[in-house]
Amino acid sequence: MDQRTAKEKCELALKYIAGHEAPKDPVFAAGLFKEVADAGYPNGQFGYAELLMNGNGVQQDIPRAMEMYNMAAVQNHPAAMFRLASMMMEEGPNQDIPQARSYFLKCADLGMTMAFIVAGDINFYGMGGEPDMAEAFRWYEMAALEGDPIAEFKCGYMLENGVGTQKDEKRSIEMFRSAAEKGIPEAQFRMASLAYDGKVPGGKAECAEWYRRCAEKGYPAAMFNLAGMLYDGDGIEKDLPRSFRLYKQVAEETNDGDAYFMLGRMYLEGLGTEKNAEMGFQAIGKAADAGCLPAQQLIESLRRRQNTQLINIDGTE
């Protein structure tokens, strides 16, 4: 079998897998991939390995799939190397961090765009070797140029702090903004902070908008900060019921002491909710247990004044 025929058979197999321009028939596709694989071509080996791994059109056989992936990987097949490397990063009998590092970096060197950010992580965290911040930034920047929003956020951080590259506040903000507009909550949170500090246009109103977008994704720090702005009417119209709901969600989902303390205050004063002293003191008790210093000081002050018999703090009279 020559290379052209091998390519044509693999392309036909893909059509039978997808049911596109051919009837969906994974069994027939598996036969085509196996034929190409047996002829020694890496595309066939990878395709057959994928079907063996998932039991699609052929009986599932993970050890055999690993053999096929390896046969394709030694021929520098990027997808096979990436798949193997991903499995080698996981705990278990196939774990081999140094080899996974080698495969991922080779994939990146061969121009596999999805490997760029992985190569960045490998160098940033020193996975399977020593950290190299300059190399990490180089790969993150390549991924960012391909439009990867997580890579954009990481480049923004490194440019902002001069990690692995020269500090560049303007480029940092550009990276943060692009990542934020693509929905990365950490970047949205950073943009909110930059707006609040006056480093980007829009001021506190812009800050509140970024916190809102970030909070909608369930990011607790953004929810807490937005609740504070709604509580004070700081850069956004005052909305105590909404502030109460946000503090309550953060408190209950993360056991955040500061959120519980604000929740307690709002219960006690009837702000954004009906006044409820028992719920208020329970929330303050939870805040104290979570390490909130103002809550601990308030409870200690109440106890010193011997008023504890009148209240219920987290179930303790």
N, C-alpha and C positions, 0 to 999 in steps of 0.2 A: 504494500500500500504506500503510495507516495503522499507527500505532505498536502497537496491540493485535495486529494480524495479524503484524507483524514479530516481536513477542515470542513468539507462539504457534509460528511457524515455527522460530525458534531453539530453543525448548524441544523441539519435535519432532525437530529435527536432533540434539540431544544424546541423545535416546532411541535414535536409529538409530546413533549413534556407539558408545554403551555396550551396545547390545543389550538395553536395559532397557525393558520394556513395548512393545517393537517389535523386529523382526528386526534383527540387526546388519548395517548396510548403509552404510558410509562414503561410497560414491559418491552415494547418494541424499541423505545428510546434506550432502555438499559442495554439491550442487545447491541445497538449501534455503538454506544459508548464503550462497551466491553471489547468490541471488535477493534476499535481505534486504540484502546488502552493496551490490548494484547500486542498490537503492532509497535508499541513503545512510544506513542505520542502523548505528551503531557496533558493536552486538552481533554483527550479521552479518559486518561487516568483520573483527572480531577472530576470530570462529569460523572464517571462511574462511581467514584468515591462518595460524591454527594448523594447519589441514589442509595448506595449501601449504608451510608450513615443514617438515612431517614427511612429505610425500608420502602422506598418508592419504586415500584416496578420490579423489585428484586427483594429477596429476603434480607432483612437487616443483618449486617455483619460489621460491627464497629472495628474489630481488629483488622479485617480485610480492607476496610475503608482507610484505616490509618496507613496500611501498606501502600495503598494507591496514592494517598496524599504525599507520602514520603517519596515515592517514585517520581511524582510530578515536581515535588519541591527541589529535588537534587538536580532537576533540569531548569531550575530558576523560574518555575511557573508562579507568578505573583499571587494569584488567588489561592493556590495550594499552600504556599508558604504562609500566607496570612491566616488561613484556616488552622493550619498546624500550630502556628505561634499562639493563636487565641486559645487553643486547647492546652498548650504547654504552660500558659499562665495560670491555669486553674489548678486548685489542689487536687491531688489524686496521682495515680500511677504514671500519667503522662506528663506530669509537671517537670519542666526543664526551663527555668527562667533565662539562663545564659543563651540557650539555643533559641528561645522565643525572641530574645532581644536581637540576635543575629538575623533571624528571619524578618522581623518587622523592619529593621533598618535596611535590609536588602530590598524589601518591597518598596520602601520609600525612595531608595536610590534608583530603583527602576521606574520611578514616576507614578506609582500607585497612589492616587490622591488621598484615599481614605487611610493610608498608612502615615501620612505626614504628621497628623496630630498625635498619633501613637508614638512616632519617633520623637516628637517633642516631649511627651510624657516620660518616655524611657530616659531621655537625657536630663530632664528636670528633676525627676525623683531618683535617678541612679538605679533603675531597675536592671538587675543583672550586670551591673558595672558601676563606675564612678559617675556622679552627676557632672553635667557639663552645661552650664547655663547659656553659654553662647550658642552651642549646638541646639539646645532646646528652643531658644528664640528663633534660630534660623528655620527650624522645621515648623514651629507655630506660625511664623510669618508666611511660609509657603502655603500652609493650610488656610490661613486667613485670606490670602490672595485668591484662593479657590472659593471663598465665601463661607467658610466654616465659622459659625457664630461663636462656638466655644473657644476656638483658636483665637478669634478676634478678642474675646474677653481676656484670655491669657496674655496675648500680646499687649493689651491695654495695661494690664497689671505690671508687666515687665518694663514697658516703656515709662510708666508712671514712676516706678521705683528704681529705674536704672539697673535692672537685674538681667545680666546677659547681653545687655545692649546699653547704648547711651540714653540718658533721660531725654524724653521728648514729650512734654505735656500736651502739645497740640495733637500729635499723632495718637497719643494715648486716649485722648477724649474722642477722637474720630473712631478709634477701635471700639471703645466702650459704647458709643452711640450706635454704631452699626450692629453690634451684638445685642444691645437693648432693643432696638427696633425689630430685631428678628426673634425677640421673645425670651432672651436669656435673663432669668430673674436676678442673678448676681450683678449683671451689667445694668439692669434697670435700677437696682438699689444704688449702684455706684453713681449713675447719672443723677439720681435724686439727691445724693450727698453733694455732688458737684454743683447742682442748681441751688441748693440751700446755701452753700458757701459762696455763691456768686461767681463761680468759675465757668459757668455756661449761662447763656441768656435764659430769661424766664423767671428767675427768682423762686420764691416760695411756692407760687402757683404751679410752676413747672415741676418743682420738687414733689408737690402733692400728687400731681398727675403720674409721675414715674412710680411713686410709692403705691398709687392705686393699681397701676398695671401689674406691678410686682406682687402686691397683696392678693390680687385675683388668682395668682398661681399658688397661693397658700404659703408664701414666704413669710415666716413668723416675724422677723425683724421689721419688714416693711409694714406688716399689719399693725405692729405695735407703734411704729413711728407715725403711721397714718392716723391711728386712733388718737395719738397725742395732738396732732394738728387739728383734727376734727373737734377734739375736746376744747382746745383753746381758740379755735377759729383762726389758726395761724396759716395764712396763705390759701385758705379754703374756707368756704362757708361753715360756720359752726353747726355741728350736727351731733348732739349728745346721744341720741338713741343709736346712731351708727357707730359712734365711738365706743359705746357700751358693748355692742355686739362684737366688735373687733377685739376689745380687751378680753371679753369672755371667751372667744374662740382661741386666742393665744394662750390664755391661762389654762384652759381645759385640755388643749392639745399638746402643750409643751411644758406644763407645770412651771411657767415663768413667774417668779416671785413678784417682780415689778408689775406684771399684768394683773396678778391676783390682788395686789395692793390697790391699784387703781379701780379694779372691780369692786373691792370692798368699800372704798370711798364713795363710789357712785351709788352703791346700795344704801349706804348710811345717809347720804345726802339727798337721795331720790333724784339723781341726775341721769337722765336718759333711760330711766326705769323707775318702777314704783319703789318707794322707800321701804327697806326691809332690813331692820337692824340685825336680826339673826343671820341672814345670808351675808350681810356685810362683815360681821365679825368672824364668820366662818371663812370667808375669803381672805381676810387679813391674817387669820391663823394659818391658812395654807401659804400665804405669802411669807410669813415668818419661818415656817418649816422649810420653805424653799430658799431661805437665806437672805430675804429682803430686809436690810437693816432698818429702814423706817418702820416697817411692820413690827419687827422685834422690839424696837424702842417704844412703840405705842403700846404693845401688850405689856411690857415691863412697867411702863408708867401707870397703866390701868391697875395692874396687880399691886403696885406700891400704894395706890390710893384705896385699895381693898374694895374695888368695885367688881371683882371677878364673879361674885355670886349673882350679879345681875345680868351677866352676858354669857353667851355660849361661843367659845372660840374653838372652832374645829372639833366640836363634840366634847370639849372639856369645860366644866363649869367651875 
